[in-house]
Amino acid sequence: MEKKSQIDLFGAAALTGFALLLAFNQVVIKVTNGGLQPVFFAGLRSAGAVVCILIWMRWRGIPLRFEKGTRLAGFAIGTVFAFEFLCLFVALDLTAVSRASVIFYSMPVWLALIAHFVMPDDKITPIKATGLALALGGVALAILTRDDGAGSFWGDLAALGAAVGWAAAAMLAKASSLSRVRPEIQLIWQVGVSAPILLVAAVFFGPLIRDLAPIHIAGLLFQIVVVVSAGFIFWLWLLSIYPASGVASFSFLSPVLTVGLGWLLLGEEVGPTLIAALILVAIGILLINRPPRSRRTSA
């Protein structure tokens, strides 16, 4: 498919569907944690994803080649990826899906802050600063208040750690030597390095197996095949076709949809404070991802 200058109907539908997939993904992790220890679950997911991505690359004829000068960045992004999902899976074990999603999907806030100091052409503008202030206020509101009677402070902090880890991984992919390699190779670095780190770390988080049932095995397979392998590759494909700013603008849908699914599928209570936090984060993300207005020059 040829590159587009703006989001068309197919792009809008695809990005909305992907946001819904990410929202449902949070529910799947929460449920599967009931049968598998969260960090062990995350490690198995990364290990299984390595196999799926290698099969995809073999089928597409993509060579598994690690370019010289990218290995240090590869190990770095894999380590950060491990930290991100250790935090996220633990967060979803300790706190409610709705709360974790509001905090976790504040990632664009931390990415904008990192980019301001790392990327010379990506400084914080007044519009971005307003978005940052609103989103940070929403995150603080979600962490410091508990009118829904759900979750835990430590679980909320773990979700915040996951959001910062996600932003750091995105910046490594964009600003390091990995920016010149194929998305599939980036993904191999992330899951390939994170798998052993997570599986070793799992030993320190209690028994590896909980009350395992078929639904938990199904959740693990869904994570490996649909989310990490097919889902992430589909996302990278959309990013290669549509403008990055347009793709990013749909990220506000994920926390909104996740809160809705947490209420609908898990019966989580959504208090007015959490709704206010969600609105602040969603508006903040929209402002942060708002493309700058092009200046017209007179002839």
C-alpha positions as CSV (number, residue, x, y, z in Angstrom):
1,M,0.0,0.0,0.0
2,E,1.3,3.5,-0.9
3,K,2.1,6.0,1.8
4,K,-0.7,8.4,2.7
5,S,-0.5,12.1,3.7
6,Q,-3.4,11.8,6.1
7,I,-5.5,9.3,7.9
8,D,-8.2,7.9,5.6
9,L,-11.3,5.7,6.4
10,F,-9.3,2.5,6.4
11,G,-6.6,4.0,8.6
12,A,-9.1,5.3,11.1
13,A,-10.9,2.0,11.3
14,A,-7.6,0.1,11.6
15,L,-6.2,2.4,14.3
16,T,-9.5,2.2,16.3
17,G,-9.4,-1.6,16.0
18,F,-5.8,-1.6,17.3
19,A,-6.7,0.6,20.2
20,L,-9.5,-1.8,21.0
21,L,-7.0,-4.7,20.8
22,L,-4.7,-2.9,23.3
23,A,-7.6,-2.3,25.6
24,F,-8.8,-5.9,25.5
25,N,-5.1,-6.9,26.0
26,Q,-5.1,-5.3,29.5
27,V,-8.2,-7.4,30.5
28,V,-6.5,-10.6,29.1
29,I,-3.3,-9.9,31.2
30,K,-5.4,-9.4,34.3
31,V,-7.3,-12.6,33.9
32,T,-4.2,-14.7,32.9
33,N,-2.4,-13.5,36.0
34,G,-4.8,-15.7,37.9
35,G,-3.0,-18.8,36.6
36,L,0.5,-17.6,35.9
37,Q,2.8,-15.4,38.0
38,P,2.9,-12.0,36.3
39,V,6.7,-11.8,35.6
40,F,6.8,-15.5,34.5
41,F,3.9,-14.8,32.3
42,A,5.6,-11.8,30.7
43,G,8.8,-13.9,30.1
44,L,6.9,-16.7,28.5
45,R,5.1,-14.2,26.3
46,S,8.4,-12.7,25.1
47,A,10.0,-16.1,24.5
48,G,6.9,-17.3,22.5
49,A,7.0,-14.1,20.5
50,V,10.5,-14.7,19.4
51,V,9.4,-17.9,17.7
52,C,6.4,-16.3,16.0
53,I,8.4,-13.3,14.7
54,L,11.2,-15.6,13.4
55,I,8.5,-17.6,11.5
56,W,7.1,-14.4,10.1
57,M,10.5,-13.2,8.9
58,R,11.3,-16.6,7.3
59,W,7.9,-16.5,5.5
60,R,8.5,-12.9,4.3
61,G,12.1,-13.6,3.3
62,I,13.5,-11.1,5.8
63,P,17.1,-11.9,6.8
64,L,17.9,-12.1,10.5
65,R,20.9,-9.7,10.4
66,F,22.1,-7.6,13.3
67,E,24.0,-4.6,11.8
68,K,27.3,-3.6,13.2
69,G,26.9,-0.7,15.7
70,T,23.4,-1.6,16.7
71,R,24.1,-4.4,19.3
72,L,24.6,-2.1,22.3
73,A,21.3,-0.3,21.5
74,G,19.6,-3.7,21.0
75,F,20.6,-4.9,24.4
76,A,19.6,-1.6,25.9
77,I,16.1,-1.6,24.3
78,G,15.6,-5.2,25.3
79,T,16.4,-4.5,28.9
80,V,14.1,-1.5,29.0
81,F,11.4,-3.6,27.3
82,A,11.8,-6.2,30.1
83,F,11.5,-3.4,32.8
84,E,8.4,-2.0,31.1
85,F,6.5,-5.3,31.0
86,L,7.6,-6.5,34.4
87,C,6.1,-3.3,35.8
88,L,2.9,-3.5,33.7
89,F,2.2,-7.2,34.5
90,V,2.8,-6.6,38.2
91,A,0.6,-3.5,38.1
92,L,-2.3,-5.4,36.5
93,D,-1.9,-8.0,39.3
94,L,-2.1,-5.4,42.1
95,T,-4.4,-2.7,40.8
96,A,-7.6,-2.4,38.7
97,V,-7.4,-2.5,34.9
98,S,-9.1,0.8,34.6
99,R,-6.6,2.5,37.0
100,A,-3.6,0.9,35.4
101,S,-4.6,1.9,31.9
102,V,-5.1,5.6,32.7
103,I,-1.6,5.7,34.2
104,F,0.1,3.4,31.6
105,Y,-1.3,5.2,28.6
106,S,0.2,8.5,29.8
107,M,3.3,7.3,27.9
108,P,3.2,10.2,25.4
109,V,3.7,12.5,28.3
110,W,7.0,10.9,29.3
111,L,8.1,10.5,25.6
112,A,7.5,14.2,25.0
113,L,9.6,15.1,28.1
114,I,12.5,12.8,27.1
115,A,12.3,14.0,23.5
116,H,12.6,17.6,24.6
117,F,16.1,16.9,26.0
118,V,17.2,14.3,23.5
119,M,15.8,15.4,20.1
120,P,16.8,18.9,18.9
121,D,13.8,19.2,16.6
122,D,11.2,18.0,19.1
123,K,11.0,20.6,21.8
124,I,8.0,21.3,24.0
125,T,5.8,24.0,22.6
126,P,3.2,25.9,24.5
127,I,0.5,23.6,23.2
128,K,2.5,20.5,24.3
129,A,3.2,22.1,27.7
130,T,-0.6,22.5,28.2
131,G,-1.1,18.9,27.3
132,L,1.7,17.8,29.6
133,A,0.2,19.7,32.5
134,L,-3.3,18.3,32.0
135,A,-2.0,14.7,31.5
136,L,0.3,14.9,34.5
137,G,-2.5,16.3,36.6
138,G,-4.7,13.3,35.5
139,V,-1.9,10.8,36.4
140,A,-1.5,12.4,39.8
141,L,-5.2,12.4,40.4
142,A,-5.4,8.7,39.5
143,I,-2.5,7.7,41.8
144,L,-3.4,9.8,44.8
145,T,-7.2,9.3,45.0
146,R,-9.1,6.1,45.5
147,D,-12.8,6.8,45.5
148,D,-13.5,3.6,43.6
149,G,-12.1,1.6,46.5
150,A,-10.0,-0.5,44.0
151,G,-6.3,-1.2,43.4
152,S,-3.3,-0.3,45.4
153,F,-0.8,2.5,45.6
154,W,2.1,0.2,44.7
155,G,0.2,-1.2,41.7
156,D,-0.4,2.3,40.4
157,L,3.3,3.2,40.8
158,A,4.2,0.0,38.9
159,A,1.9,1.2,36.0
160,L,3.7,4.6,36.1
161,G,7.1,2.7,35.8
162,A,5.7,0.8,32.8
163,A,4.7,4.1,31.1
164,V,8.1,5.6,31.6
165,G,9.7,2.3,30.4
166,W,7.5,2.4,27.3
167,A,8.6,5.9,26.5
168,A,12.3,5.1,27.0
169,A,12.0,2.1,24.6
170,A,10.2,4.2,22.0
171,M,13.0,6.9,22.3
172,L,15.7,4.3,21.9
173,A,14.0,2.9,18.8
174,K,13.8,6.4,17.4
175,A,17.0,8.1,18.4
176,S,19.6,5.2,18.6
177,S,21.3,3.2,15.9
178,L,18.2,1.0,15.9
179,S,16.4,3.6,13.9
180,R,18.0,2.4,10.7
181,V,17.1,-1.3,11.1
182,R,13.8,-3.0,10.1
183,P,10.9,-3.0,12.6
184,E,11.0,-6.8,12.8
185,I,14.7,-6.6,13.9
186,Q,13.8,-4.0,16.6
187,L,11.1,-6.3,17.8
188,I,13.4,-9.3,17.9
189,W,15.8,-7.3,20.1
190,Q,13.0,-6.4,22.4
191,V,11.5,-9.8,23.0
192,G,14.7,-11.7,22.5
193,V,16.6,-9.8,25.3
194,S,13.6,-9.4,27.6
195,A,12.7,-13.1,27.6
196,P,15.7,-14.4,29.7
197,I,15.7,-11.3,31.9
198,L,12.0,-11.8,32.8
199,L,12.2,-15.5,33.2
200,V,15.2,-15.2,35.6
201,A,13.5,-12.3,37.5
202,A,10.4,-14.3,37.9
203,V,12.1,-16.5,40.5
204,F,12.0,-13.6,42.9
205,F,8.3,-13.0,42.6
206,G,6.9,-16.1,44.1
207,P,5.6,-19.4,42.7
208,L,5.6,-19.5,38.9
209,I,2.3,-21.3,38.6
210,R,-0.9,-20.3,40.3
211,D,-4.4,-21.8,39.8
212,L,-3.7,-22.7,36.1
213,A,-6.7,-23.4,33.9
214,P,-7.4,-23.6,30.1
215,I,-8.4,-20.0,30.0
216,H,-5.0,-18.9,31.3
217,I,-3.3,-21.0,28.5
218,A,-5.6,-19.3,26.0
219,G,-4.6,-15.9,27.4
220,L,-0.9,-16.7,27.0
221,L,-1.3,-17.8,23.4
222,F,-3.4,-14.7,22.6
223,Q,-0.7,-12.5,24.0
224,I,2.0,-14.3,22.0
225,V,0.4,-14.7,18.7
226,V,-2.2,-11.9,18.5
227,V,-0.8,-9.0,20.6
228,V,3.0,-9.2,20.5
229,S,3.5,-10.8,17.1
230,A,0.7,-9.9,14.8
231,G,-0.5,-6.8,16.7
232,F,2.9,-5.1,16.9
233,I,3.8,-5.9,13.3
234,F,0.4,-4.5,12.2
235,W,1.1,-1.3,14.2
236,L,4.5,-0.9,12.6
237,W,3.0,-1.5,9.2
238,L,0.4,1.3,9.8
239,L,3.2,3.6,11.0
240,S,5.0,3.0,7.7
241,I,2.0,4.1,5.7
242,Y,0.4,6.9,7.7
243,P,1.9,10.1,9.3
244,A,3.3,9.4,12.7
245,S,1.4,12.4,14.2
246,G,-1.9,11.0,12.9
247,V,-1.2,7.5,14.1
248,A,-0.2,8.8,17.6
249,S,-3.4,10.9,17.9
250,F,-5.4,7.7,18.2
251,S,-3.5,6.7,21.3
252,F,-6.0,8.6,23.5
253,L,-8.6,5.9,22.6
254,S,-6.8,3.1,24.4
255,P,-7.3,4.3,28.0
256,V,-10.9,5.3,27.3
257,L,-11.7,1.8,25.8
258,T,-9.7,0.0,28.6
259,V,-11.7,1.7,31.3
260,G,-14.9,0.8,29.5
261,L,-13.9,-2.9,29.1
262,G,-12.7,-3.1,32.7
263,W,-16.2,-2.0,33.8
264,L,-18.0,-4.1,31.3
265,L,-16.0,-7.4,31.5
266,L,-14.6,-7.3,35.0
267,G,-17.2,-5.4,36.8
268,E,-14.7,-2.7,38.0
269,E,-16.2,0.3,39.7
270,V,-15.3,3.6,37.9
271,G,-15.6,6.5,40.3
272,P,-15.9,10.2,39.3
273,T,-12.3,10.9,40.2
274,L,-11.0,8.2,37.9
275,I,-13.2,9.5,35.1
276,A,-11.8,13.0,35.7
277,A,-8.3,11.6,35.5
278,L,-9.1,9.8,32.3
279,I,-10.5,13.0,30.7
280,L,-7.4,15.0,31.7
281,V,-5.0,12.3,30.3
282,A,-6.9,11.9,27.1
283,I,-7.1,15.6,26.4
284,G,-3.4,16.0,27.3
285,I,-2.4,13.2,24.9
286,L,-4.4,14.9,22.1
287,L,-2.6,18.2,22.7
288,I,0.8,16.5,22.9
289,N,0.3,14.7,19.6
290,R,-1.3,17.7,17.8
291,P,0.7,18.4,14.7
292,P,2.3,21.9,14.5
293,R,0.6,24.3,12.1
294,S,2.6,24.9,9.0
295,R,3.7,28.5,8.5
296,R,2.7,30.0,5.1
297,T,5.3,32.1,3.4
298,S,4.3,35.0,1.2
299,A,5.3,34.8,-2.5
